[in-house]
Amino acid sequence: MIYNVDAIERGIEENKQISFLYFDYDEKHKKVYRKNGDRYTVNPAFMVWNRDNYYMLCFSNGHDDMVTYRLDKMENVKVEEAEREPHPEYELFNTEEYRKQVFSMFGGETQKVTLLFTPKILSDMKKAILYIHGKGGSYLEAEAYKKNCAGFDIIGVDYKDYFPWSVEKQIKTAYDKVHKKYKHICLLANSIGAYFAMYALQNCQLEKALFISPVLDMERLILDMLEKANVSEKELQAKGEVSTEFGETLSWKYLCFVRENPIEWNIFTEILYAGKDNLTSRETVENFFETHNAALTVMENGEHWFHTEEQIAFLDEWMKKRFE
């Protein structure tokens, strides 16, 4: 999305039109392009931030009314040679007032109302978060996150080992049980739990995912550990398993499994990354961010395990905003 912002800002600063593709998601969270994949061409005016989303406000050629597009649903944004069509609102427009009216629906007097819901509507409103813990963690950690997830039930998955071919069934079984009761399901995963979740749930219906200090590229992680342990792939293949001085047992079977079972992850994902993460490199996280439908937040002085008072407060605030 950062490239979208840059192109829009250049269009505004250089007084140029921009063009882009625009899409929605279907029920399987696959992209569906509007206008049959044809490009939109508009006159960019402003960008505003509202409820964790960036929006571009613009004017279509030949029309006076303001049009709004979400930046995370825009793709392949380009600055065109044509200049923006003149419009008085470029200088006079009140973005804050527009934000209140369009996004927050402010206007008129405040009224007290009573709403009546049928059982079917109430059932559709039920929301759950499936929590997948990291190595050495526990499904009971879900209790600590409840305060950050108002309106959601949170269910921790009690898996027993750390091999994806074993964990897959345990996570999928937990998802199936939740899916029978809840209309809306989100995912929360920590560290290696993110990798297990992506592998097990890549074809499931999830509204979005939140990853904390995630393992996003298991092959890269294993190769980095091999290098750290000064062990070659040939040595690992010959021995089958290698115990390291830093406490990890590296497995040739595990590495082969990861390579033979690539993950196709299409769920919108919010990532909280620590600048001092000693497990997943910033390069790996930024590559995932650029190649997936994702948003990235970095706590520069954070660590892989968010455990200090400052780090936990940052994590809690980050999570609350994403479940508002």
C-alpha positions, 0 to 999 in steps of 0.5 A, a space after each residue: 500500500 505504501 506505493 499507492 500512497 506515494 503515487 497518489 501524493 505525486 499526482 496531487 503534488 504534480 497536479 496529475 491524474 492517476 489511474 488504478 485497478 480497484 477490487 473487492 473480495 468474494 466470499 472466499 476472500 479472492 480478489 474480484 476486480 471492478 469494471 471487469 479489470 479496466 482501470 479507473 482514471 480520476 483526479 486525486 484530491 486528498 487522502 484521509 485516515 479513518 478507522 484503521 483505513 486510508 481513503 483517497 478522495 477524488 473527482 471523476 472526469 466530468 463529475 462534480 461529486 467527490 468519490 471515495 476509494 479505499 487504498 488497500 483495495 487499489 492496485 497498480 496505481 500510476 501517475 498519468 501524463 494528463 493534468 487534473 481537471 480544475 476543481 474549486 474543492 482542491 483548495 476549499 474542501 473541508 476533509 474533517 467535515 467530510 470524514 465525519 459525515 461520510 464515515 462516521 455518519 454525524 449529522 442532526 440531533 442525537 436520538 435514543 433508539 430501541 432495536 429489535 433483533 430476530 434470533 437469526 440476526 443475533 446468530 449472524 452477529 456472533 463473532 469469534 477469534 481463534 487463537 494459535 499460540 507460539 512455541 512454549 505457549 498455551 491456549 490459556 493465553 487467550 484469556 489475557 487477550 479478551 480485554 482487547 477484543 470487545 464483542 468477540 469470544 476468543 477460543 485458544 487451540 490446545 495443540 500438543 506438538 510442533 510438527 505441522 503435519 501433526 498440528 494441522 488436524 488439531 487446528 482444523 478440528 478447532 476451526 470446524 467446531 468454531 465455524 459451526 457456532 459463529 458467523 464471523 471468525 478472525 484469527 490471532 496467532 503468535 510466533 510459530 503459531 502463525 506458520 501453523 495457522 497459515 498452513 492449516 487454515 489457508 483454505 478456510 473462511 476467515 475475515 482477517 488475521 492478526 499475527 504477533 511476531 510471526 514466523 512467515 517463511 519457515 524455509 528461510 528460518 530453517 536455513 538461517 538456523 542451519 547457517 547459525 549452527 554451521 551445518 550444511 543441507 547435505 550434513 542435515 540430510 545425512 544425519 536426519 536431525 541435528 541438535 544445536 547449541 542454541 537449543 533447536 533440533 533441526 530436521 531434514 524431514 521438516 525442511 522437506 515438508 516445508 518445501 513440498 507444502 507451500 502455503 497460499 495465504 490470501 487472508 487480509 493480515 495485520 502484522 505486529 513486528 518487533 524491531 529487535 526480533 531475533 527470529 524473523 528478519 525485517 526483510 522477511 516481514 517486509 517481503 510478506 507485506 509487499 506480496 500479500 494483502 497485509 498491513 504492518 506495524 513495527 515496534 522498533 524497540 520491541 522483542 520477539 516475545 512481547 513481555 515488558 510493561 511497555 511492549 505489552 501496552 503497545 501490543 494491547 493498544 494495537 490489538 484493541 484498534 484492530 477489533 474496534 
